[in-house]
Amino acid sequence: MNILITGGGGFLGFRLARTLLARGQLGGKPITSLTLLDGAFPSDVNDFKVRAVTGDVSDAATIASVCTRDTDAVFHLAAVVSGAAEADFDLGMRVNYKGMELLLAQMRKCSKPPRMVYTSSVAAFGGSLPEVLDDSTIANPQTSYGTQKVIGEYLVTDYSRKGFIDGRSLRLPTIVVRAGKANAAASSFASAVIREPLNGVAYECPVDPSTGVWLLSPGKVVEAFIHAWELPAEAWGTQRWLNLPGITASVAEMVEAMRKVAGDAAAKRVSYKGDPRIQAIVKTWPVKFRTPRALEMGFKPDADVESVIRAYIADEKIKI
């Protein structure tokens, strides 16, 4: 099994790589090679038996070097995230659209159609929405990032229909708690409002405490990547996209859950100062879903926000 992870140096991509190496197999077949593509990698990447390629997903020569004829599995996580794609339209289109198009074209050259997991987003939704979204809600993105992600979903579906690949697209909730430094995603506050106080740092939240978030933990989303890949094509049928299950919480509820887990001192490190740019983006995103199809297919959400916070504390070995 020869595997490619684009965005493999990022928080989720590198975690996925470590998980796959620990498993040693994917779909019941031993992993023979694991290639990671990203613009930068963690300092300990050389501690793992991977091929780490520093490069640009929108460069044809780079894509040709990492996606070869014998590539069996592709996890496409590389992206310019929401806030950055909105601020720099050309950059978002180059990476999120052109990069996707180049990768799919290269996958057609594989000796057999590779199986692909593509990370989309709930930013696919926007505009006038029902209070609770479900699998019948039509994608209507109101950001450049969401638009680029939906284009990718349609390409995955059509390439699968044509038999060029065996693809499946996952619409990710906001991933909480992301370790490390904040990125340019408009949703970055959802991790920072927990991560920074737990690390003893005061945090000024750019959105109102009533702001809701549809969230999923890093551990559960990595499980979802692998589960999505291992499901047979018949399980997906002609609908190659999926809203992943998650849990809904307001920022205030997240801070309260942190208080219950880590005490008053952590919660008191949070203050609020609205950022109109961030709030304008976030308010277009849905926060409540029904996901019967995902649940029937075996995808699982977290139990509650407290369990998400406890998982982060355990993963990062934080002393409370």
Secondary structure, DSSP 8 states (H G I E B T S, - for coil): -EEEEETTTSHHHHHHHHHHHHH-EETTEE--EEEEEES---TTGGGSS-EEEE--TT-HHHHHHHS-TT--EEEE-----HHHHHH-HHHHIIIIIIHHHHHHHHHTTSSS--EEEEEEEGGG--SS--SSB-TT------SHHHHHHHHHHHHHHHHHHTTS-EEEEEEE-EE----SS--S-GGGHHHHHHHHHHTT--EEESS-TT-EEEEE-HHHHHHHHHHHHHS-HHHHTT--EEE---EEEEHHHHHHHHHHHH-HHHHTTEEE---HHHHHHHTTS---B--HHHHHTT----S-HHHHHHHHHHHHT---
